[in-house]
Amino acid sequence: MGRKAQSQEIIDAGVMASGIKAHHDVLTLRKIDNAFADDLLTQIDVCIKLNDEQETLKAKLKEKTEEFEAAFANMLKKAGEARKIIKLDMPQSSWREFGIGDKR
């Protein structure tokens, strides 16, 4: 089986921290104590905060991608219009000057 999703790993780590706190008396023999559980909870909070920031950036990226794609489509439309006019009004020998490499 594959790796768990990050969100599931965060949830599982939270459950683990709760379990450590509930059974710290047995686990302190192996150096897993409340301080360890508190550190784990701190790391969970850091991961949640960073994940939230990452999701915000993903949303902004999606918005910018849509904005770019709309602008790019407009640019292609304008360039297409110019290409048609140039091909009609200019001799084929001068098309390269406009970045047009087509044949008629």
N, C-alpha and C positions, 0 to 999 in steps of 0.2 A: 504494500500500500504506500501511497505517497505521503508527503508531509502534510500536517494539519494547516489549516488557514491561520494566518497571524491572529485574527480576532479570537479564534478558538484557543490558541496558545496563551493569549492574554487572560482569557476566562479561566483556563486550566491553572495558570500560575496563581491567580487569585484564590482559587479553591485550595491550592496547595498551601498558600500562606495561611489561610484560615485553619487548615488541618495542622500545620506546624504550631500555630498558637494554641490550638486545642490540646495538643499532645506534646507540648514543649518539655514537660517533665521527663518523658521517655527519651526524647530526641536530643536533649542537652548532652548526653553521653557521647554523641557523635558530632558535637559542635554545631548543631542546628537548633538555635534557640529563638526567643522572641526578637532579638536584635536582627537575626538573619531574616526572619519573617518580615520585620519592618523594612529592611533593606529591599527585600523582594517586592513589597508593596510600593515602595518608592520607585523602583524600576518599572513597575506596572504603570504607575501614574505618568512617568516620563514617556513610556511607549504610547499611552493613550493620547497624551498631549501632542506628541510628534505625529501620530497617525491623523489626528484631527487637522493639524496644520497641513499635512500632506494631502488630505482630501480637499481642503480649501484650495490648495494650489492646483490640484487636478481639475477642479471646477473652473478656476480662472483660465487654465490652459484650454479647456474645452470651449469656453467663451471666445478666447483669442483665436482659436483654430477656426471657429465659425466666422468670426469677423474677417480673418485672413482669406478664407475661402470665398466669401462674398466679394471682397476687394479684388481677389485674383480673377474671379469670374467676370467682373466689370472690366478689368484690364484686358482680358482675352477678347471680350466683346469689342472694346474700342480698337484694339490692335487688328482684329478681323475686319472691322469697318475700314480702317486705314489701308489695310492690305488690298481690299477690293478696289478702293478708289485709286490707289497707286497703280495697280495692274491695269486699270482702264485708262488712266491718264498719262502714264509714263511708258516709254519704250522698254521692252523686256531687257535690253542691255543695261539699263540703269537700275533694275530692281535690286541688285546686290547692295547698292548704296543705301537701301532702306532695310537691309537685312532679310530680303526675300530671295530665297534660293530656288523657288519653284520654276517649273516650266509652265507654259500656258495650260 
